[in-house]
Amino acid sequence: MKKITPYPIAIMIISIVHLLTACDSFLDEKPNTGLVVPDNLEDIQALLDNDYVMNRNADLGEIASDDYTITRAEWDSWSETARNAHIWNDQVFPSGRSVAWNNLYEQVFYANVSIEQLGRIREDSEGQKWEHLYGSALVYRSSAFYNLLRIFTMPFHLAPEELGIPIRLEADVNKLAGRSGISECYQQVIGDLEQALPYLPDKVPVTTRPSKQAVYGLLSRVYLTMGNYEKVLESTGKALDLNAELMDYAALNSSGPFGFTGLNKEIIYCSYFSSGSVAYTSDAFIVPELYDEYGPGDLRKDLFFTAPNEEGQVKFKGTYMGNLYQFDGIATDELLLSRAEAAVRLGDDALALGCLNELLEHRYEDGAFEEVSGLAGEELLGKVLRERRKELVFRGLRWEDLRRLSGSRYEKTIVRQLGDLTYRLNPGDAKYAFPIPMDEIQMNGIPQNPR
């Protein structure tokens, strides 16, 4: 991944971070961008290359989803915020602050600083480097907005005109922004991504930086969330035309502490949850209903999970980061599954089967793969959705899949059992939108989400 090495640039970034974090909340004391800002392309590149800020996502949705189970003792050891998120409590953020909210709006701030400063540098004299930075800043901003929408608003198809998030398009956070409508927010995300396309290269050697292929992949996620399957087909097609490489899992060694070693050729855009995410807590085990889906010869069983313990429980180890960071970026396997789902929903069963088989033949022992055939319509869609859950486990996508499937035949009620207490989250429940942090509400006067 990218490294920030020049000492003066590090001081500049530390100064901006200090402006963001010196108070109880990112927005409690508004940073004055006139104090210290990047004023040349090298400094802007360094600002955007801070992957621990710009490529780090929030794991609240993963904590709230259904691929794992924990003991009451493990739950008791978690932070209060994580405990609340796990049981979908009415109050999630005990201090009134949300690290997830603050970190994602920090990305928005960095992106807005970069966009404004790039506007002060002559585009015609700087050429391709200026273009790549400008396109990258738009991608980082749109990605942050989208990730905020997945956590703090209701599913798009259930409430497109309800309140979304504050859309901040200026670095001067003294200018307050109210909550825009959900549809308006999604149009902003799409607009930023489409505007970024002509400025970016097709692919990049360092996948923590955005590319055209990454933009097409992000667009496919957004359109899948919105249920716009024609656009999902279009976006995944353009992304896969640029590169459709898959790893052959039969060539990998599953005996190590992680299923994968470092970044791999399937990764198109790298973002991640930091260490300490729910996937790696001491007593977080994969639910049997998911683990039992992996049949004979399916190499994902050993690459994604540890060997069963005495109680038959398994833990996740299969991050594409190859370390304690949990990958949630864009990769080829996700694109194929999104394309397959869009195709079958639009009646193109042949395309859906082609995408599904292309993926699965790279996931089985030699000679063990049996081509999927004879499925069509709803039966094929069910198969695609099951394979999506199996392939993309702990990739930051399950929460959004649960949200967008609410109201369909594939909706699910999640049930938690902690000691003697049982918790349920019903499809379409208001708790699919996390509460807005109280410090943001008190400062900006925006309305709270119902719970």
Sequence and secondary structure as in RCSB ss.txt:
>XXXX:A:sequence
MKKITPYPIAIMIISIVHLLTACDSFLDEKPNTGLVVPDNLEDIQALLDNDYVMNRNADLGEIASDDYTITRAEW
DSWSETARNAHIWNDQVFPSGRSVAWNNLYEQVFYANVSIEQLGRIREDSEGQKWEHLYGSALVYRSSAFYNLLR
IFTMPFHLAPEELGIPIRLEADVNKLAGRSGISECYQQVIGDLEQALPYLPDKVPVTTRPSKQAVYGLLSRVYLT
MGNYEKVLESTGKALDLNAELMDYAALNSSGPFGFTGLNKEIIYCSYFSSGSVAYTSDAFIVPELYDEYGPGDLR
KDLFFTAPNEEGQVKFKGTYMGNLYQFDGIATDELLLSRAEAAVRLGDDALALGCLNELLEHRYEDGAFEEVSGL
AGEELLGKVLRERRKELVFRGLRWEDLRRLSGSRYEKTIVRQLGDLTYRLNPGDAKYAFPIPMDEIQMNGIPQNP
R
>XXXX:A:secstr
      HHHHHHHHHHHHHHHSSSSTTTS   TTTS   SHHHHHHHHT HHHHTB   HHHHHSSSEEE HHHH
HHS HHHHHHHTT S   TTS  HHHHHHHHHHHHHHHHHHHHHTS HHHHTHHHHHHHHHHHHHHHHHHHHHHH
HHS  TTT TTSEEEE   SS TTS   EEEHHHHHHHHHHHHHHHGGGS S  SSTTS  HHHHHHHHHHHHHH
HT HHHHHHHHHHHHHH      GGGS   SSSSS SS TTEEE  EE TT GGGSTTEEE HHHHTT  TTBTH
HHHHB    TTS   B   TTSSSSEE SEEHHHHHHHHHHHHHHTT HHHHHHHHHHHHTTSB TTT     S 
 HHHHHHHHHHHHHHHTTTSS HHHHHHHTTTSTT   EEEEETTEEEEE TT GGGS    HHHHHHH      
 
